[in-house]
C-alpha cells in the first residue's frame, strides 16, 4: 500500500470527508447569496476537471475524451445555472456525485486512488444538499 492509501483521509474516508464537506459549506453561511452562487459555480467547474487529470494519468485516449466532454458539460451547466437559475447549482453537485459513483470499477475503471470516489461522492452530496439548505433559508 502506498502512502496515498494509508493516510487518515483514505482510511476513514466517509467520516473525514463528511467533516471536510460540512466545513467547506461554512463559508457560504457568511457570504452574500450572489457571491455564494458564484463561488459554488466556480467550484463545480473546478471539480469537474479532476477526472481529466486521472484520465491523463491513466493514459487511454478514450477516457481522456470522455472525461473532457463530461467536464465541459458540467462547466456549461454551472455557467447556465449561475446566469439563469442559481438555485439549481446544487443539482450540479448531485449530478457530479452520480458521475463519481460511475467511476467505481468496473464501470469506468480509471486509474485513481481507491478512496477518491467515495470521498468525492460524500463531499458532493453534502455540498449540494447543504447549499440548498443555506440558500433556501436566506
Order of alpha helices (4+ residues) and beta strands (2+ residues): alpha-alpha-alpha-alpha-alpha-alpha-alpha
